[in-house]
Amino acid sequence: TFNAYLVNNSKNITTFIFGEGVEEIPAYLCYSMPNITTCSLPSTLKSIGNYAFSGCGFKSITLPGKLVTIGEGAFSGNGLTTLNIPPSLTNIGNRAFYNSPLESITVDSDNPVYDSRQGGNVLVSSESNTVVKGNVAGYIPNSIATIGDYAYDRLTCENLEIPASVKQISSYAFSTATVKSITIPASVTTIYGNAFDQPTYTMTNVETIKSYIRDPSAIKCLATAFNGIVNKKWPNAAVCRLLVPAGTEQLYGATEPWNKFAQIDTFNPADLNGDNVVNTGDVSSLYNAILTLPYSTEFDLNADGVVNASDVSSLYDNILGQ
């Protein structure tokens, strides 16, 4: 039995070693104790309570093979850079790893609930195809349907391209992210509040958002989705340019919150090679994409979530219709 009050008020603790036989770590046990840089968990551990290690200073921790449950916010706001999910861990609470700068994420292949998709570095809820937590580099696997709450809250990259399979972007999915350009695929049907909002200045440095959505009025996009970008509540914030498919600019200009962008420009989705004309050169680019980029937002011309022969037909229709 642990006295969370006594432990939490011992701020000078730097190392915490749990003895064998411990099965449960109570909520808030080591809450906001940044001096703890080393933590060892027992092989007998089955449950970690809410916010138990929130705000601690360790960068890695070994999760034992009998661990079943990690509570809400259990490792939020600490220095974790590596995360290895054992096969026993089947219940992870909301924001368990919020605001942790994870660089490496792996999931044991025998875990029945979670996986790390193609190549790792992401924590995915297998049944719902939802990213629970992504790494700081912004790796989003192909075939993902939902980007979960706070999934990429510590993202740092130049260009963020959301795969064409994604349908939902959840609340605060990219909060506190540092990124210059964002590409939103036509497959997206829901963007929840504060998905791109920022409590700090970072998201105000976004220079371009490129949306492939044909009719913004037909999707669910909450009014606060782009707050951190369009409100410009921080000094020296960049003016973000919204790029939309040619012919849809009036729809965007009449639909909230898209009409909050100060600058709305257009692009031709069929101009795949960027030479400002749609011709057979774009067909060659598309054939290469079918072989190498099956979930690319840029080449998914018919917005069905995959790049295949159907997109070739759409491109030929575009060429013939010019």
C-alpha positions in Angstrom: 0.0 0.0 0.0 1.3 3.4 -1.0 0.5 6.8 0.6 0.2 9.0 -2.5 0.2 12.2 -0.4 3.5 11.4 1.3 5.2 10.3 -1.9 3.9 13.3 -3.9 5.3 15.7 -1.2 8.8 14.1 -1.3 9.9 16.3 -4.2 13.6 15.3 -3.9 13.1 11.7 -4.9 15.2 11.0 -8.1 14.8 7.2 -8.2 11.7 5.1 -7.6 12.0 1.3 -7.5 8.9 -0.8 -6.9 9.4 -4.1 -5.2 8.2 -7.4 -6.5 4.7 -8.3 -5.5 3.2 -4.9 -6.2 0.2 -5.3 -8.5 -1.3 -1.8 -8.6 0.2 1.7 -8.6 -2.4 4.2 -7.3 -3.5 7.3 -9.0 -1.4 10.5 -8.7 1.3 8.5 -6.7 4.3 10.4 -8.4 2.3 13.2 -9.9 4.4 16.3 -10.9 7.7 14.9 -9.7 10.2 16.0 -12.4 13.2 15.0 -10.3 12.4 11.3 -10.8 14.7 10.3 -13.7 14.8 6.6 -13.0 11.8 4.3 -12.4 11.7 0.5 -12.2 8.4 -1.4 -12.3 8.0 -4.9 -10.9 7.2 -8.0 -13.0 4.0 -8.5 -10.9 2.4 -5.1 -11.9 -1.0 -5.3 -13.4 -2.4 -1.7 -13.2 -1.1 1.9 -13.2 -3.6 4.5 -11.9 -4.6 7.8 -13.4 -1.8 10.4 -13.6 0.4 8.2 -11.5 3.6 9.4 -13.3 2.3 12.5 -14.9 5.1 15.2 -15.0 8.0 12.8 -14.1 11.4 13.3 -15.6 12.4 9.8 -16.9 12.9 9.3 -20.6 12.2 5.5 -20.7 10.5 2.9 -18.7 10.1 -0.9 -19.1 6.4 -1.9 -18.9 6.2 -5.4 -17.4 4.7 -8.4 -19.1 1.7 -8.7 -16.8 0.6 -5.1 -17.1 -3.1 -4.9 -18.2 -4.2 -1.3 -17.6 -2.7 2.2 -17.8 -5.0 4.9 -16.5 -5.9 8.3 -17.9 -2.9 10.7 -18.2 -0.6 8.1 -16.4 2.5 9.2 -18.3 1.4 12.6 -19.5 3.7 15.6 -19.6 6.9 13.6 -18.8 10.1 13.0 -20.7 9.3 9.7 -22.3 11.1 9.2 -25.7 10.6 5.5 -26.1 7.6 3.3 -25.5 7.3 -0.5 -25.8 3.8 -2.0 -25.4 3.7 -5.6 -24.1 1.2 -8.2 -25.3 -0.7 -8.1 -21.9 -1.5 -4.4 -22.1 -5.1 -4.1 -23.4 -6.5 -1.1 -21.7 -4.9 2.4 -22.2 -6.8 5.4 -20.8 -7.3 8.7 -22.5 -4.3 11.0 -22.9 -2.1 8.4 -21.2 1.0 9.7 -23.0 -0.2 13.3 -23.7 2.6 15.8 -24.1 5.4 13.2 -24.1 8.0 13.6 -26.8 7.9 10.0 -28.0 10.4 9.2 -30.7 10.1 5.4 -30.8 6.9 3.4 -30.3 6.6 -0.4 -30.7 3.8 -2.8 -29.9 4.4 -6.5 -29.4 3.0 -8.5 -32.3 1.0 -10.7 -29.9 -1.0 -7.8 -28.5 -4.7 -8.4 -29.3 -5.9 -4.8 -29.0 -3.1 -2.5 -30.2 -0.6 -2.6 -33.0 2.1 -0.3 -34.6 1.2 -0.9 -38.3 3.8 -0.6 -41.0 7.2 -0.3 -39.4 6.2 0.9 -35.9 6.6 4.4 -34.3 2.9 4.7 -33.7 0.3 3.2 -31.2 -2.9 2.1 -33.0 -6.2 0.8 -31.7 -6.5 -2.2 -34.1 -10.2 -2.6 -34.3 -11.1 1.0 -34.9 -7.9 1.9 -36.9 -7.4 4.8 -34.6 -4.0 6.4 -33.8 -3.8 6.6 -30.0 -0.4 8.1 -30.0 2.1 9.1 -32.7 5.7 9.9 -32.6 7.2 13.4 -32.8 8.2 12.9 -36.5 4.5 12.7 -37.5 4.4 9.2 -38.9 0.8 8.4 -39.8 0.3 4.9 -41.2 -1.7 4.2 -44.4 -5.1 2.6 -43.7 -5.7 4.7 -40.6 -9.3 5.9 -40.3 -9.2 8.1 -37.2 -6.5 10.3 -35.7 -7.4 10.3 -32.0 -7.5 13.0 -29.4 -4.0 14.5 -28.7 -2.5 11.8 -30.9 0.2 14.1 -32.4 0.4 16.8 -29.7 4.2 16.9 -29.9 4.6 16.7 -33.7 7.6 18.4 -35.2 7.9 18.3 -39.0 8.0 20.6 -42.0 5.2 19.1 -44.0 2.3 17.1 -42.6 0.4 15.0 -45.2 -2.6 13.2 -43.8 -3.2 9.9 -45.6 -6.1 9.5 -48.0 -7.6 6.8 -45.7 -8.3 9.2 -42.8 -11.9 10.1 -42.2 -11.8 11.7 -38.8 -9.5 14.2 -37.1 -10.3 14.3 -33.4 -10.1 17.1 -30.8 -6.6 18.5 -30.2 -5.1 15.8 -32.6 -2.3 18.2 -33.5 -2.2 20.5 -30.5 1.2 22.0 -29.7 2.5 20.7 -33.0 5.3 22.5 -34.9 4.6 22.3 -38.7 4.7 24.6 -41.7 2.3 23.0 -44.2 -0.7 20.6 -43.8 -2.4 18.5 -46.4 -6.0 17.4 -45.7 -7.4 14.6 -48.0 -10.8 14.5 -49.6 -11.6 11.4 -47.5 -12.0 13.4 -44.3 -15.6 13.8 -43.2 -15.2 15.0 -39.6 -12.8 17.5 -38.0 -13.5 18.1 -34.3 -13.1 21.2 -32.3 -9.5 22.4 -31.6 -8.0 19.7 -33.9 -5.4 22.3 -35.0 -5.8 24.6 -32.0 -2.8 25.8 -30.0 -2.4 26.8 -26.4 1.0 28.1 -27.4 2.4 29.9 -30.4 3.7 26.9 -32.4 0.7 26.2 -34.8 0.5 29.9 -35.7 3.6 29.3 -37.8 1.6 27.2 -40.3 2.0 28.8 -43.7 -0.2 26.6 -45.9 -3.1 24.3 -45.5 -4.0 22.3 -48.7 -7.5 20.8 -48.6 -8.7 18.3 -51.2 -12.2 18.3 -49.8 -14.6 19.2 -52.7 -17.6 20.4 -50.6 -16.6 21.8 -47.2 -20.3 22.3 -46.3 -20.9 18.6 -46.6 -18.5 17.6 -43.8 -18.6 18.1 -40.1 -16.0 20.7 -39.2 -16.4 22.4 -35.9 -16.1 26.2 -35.6 -13.0 25.9 -33.4 -11.1 23.4 -35.6 -8.5 25.9 -36.8 -8.5 28.3 -33.9 -4.8 28.3 -33.4 -4.2 29.1 -37.0 -6.8 31.6 -38.0 -7.2 33.6 -34.7 -3.6 34.8 -34.7 -3.6 35.4 -31.0 0.2 35.3 -30.8 2.6 38.1 -31.9 4.4 37.7 -35.3 2.0 34.9 -36.4 2.2 33.9 -40.0 -0.8 34.5 -42.3 -1.8 31.0 -43.3 -2.9 30.4 -46.9 -5.7 28.0 -47.6 -5.4 26.1 -50.9 -8.6 24.5 -52.2 -9.5 22.6 -55.5 -10.3 25.0 -58.4 -14.0 25.7 -58.6 -14.6 25.3 -54.9 -13.4 28.6 -53.6 -16.9 30.1 -53.3 -18.0 27.1 -51.2 -15.1 27.5 -48.9 -15.7 31.2 -48.7 -19.2 30.7 -47.6 -18.6 27.9 -45.1 -17.4 28.2 -41.5 -14.7 27.8 -40.2 -13.0 27.7 -43.6 -14.0 31.3 -44.4 -12.0 32.5 -41.4 -8.8 32.1 -43.4 -7.6 35.5 -44.6 -6.3 34.1 -47.9 -8.0 31.4 -50.0 -6.3 30.3 -53.3 -6.9 27.4 -55.7 -5.0 24.5 -57.2 -5.8 21.9 -59.8 -5.8 18.4 -58.2 -5.3 16.8 -61.6 -2.0 18.6 -62.1 0.0 15.9 -60.5 3.5 16.8 -61.7 3.1 20.5 -60.9 3.8 21.9 -64.4 0.5 23.9 -64.4 -1.1 21.8 -67.2 -3.0 18.6 -67.1 -1.7 16.1 -69.8 -0.2 12.7 -70.3 2.7 13.7 -68.1 0.3 13.6 -65.2 -0.8 10.1 -66.2 2.8 8.9 -65.9 3.0 10.4 -62.4 -0.2 8.7 -61.5 1.0 5.2 -62.7 4.1 5.6 -60.6 2.0 6.5 -57.6 -0.2 3.4 -58.0 3.0 1.3 -57.6 4.6 3.3 -54.8 2.1 5.6 -53.0 -1.2 3.6 -52.7 -2.6 6.0 -50.0 -1.3 9.3 -51.2 -3.7 12.2 -50.7 -2.3 14.0 -53.8 -2.9 11.1 -56.2 -6.3 9.9 -54.9 -8.3 11.8 -57.5 -11.7 10.2 -56.9 -11.4 10.4 -53.1 -12.0 6.7 -52.4 -9.1 6.4 -50.0 -6.8 4.5 -52.3 -4.7 5.2 -55.4 -5.6 2.8 -58.2 -6.9 2.4 -61.8 -10.1 4.3 -60.9 -8.0 7.4 -60.4 -6.6 7.0 -63.9 -10.1 7.1 -65.3 -10.8 10.3 -63.3 -7.6 11.8 -64.7 -8.5 11.0 -68.3 -11.9 12.5 -67.8 -10.2 15.7 -66.6 -7.9 15.7 -69.6 -10.7 15.2 -72.1 -12.9 17.7 -70.3 -10.4 20.6 -70.6 
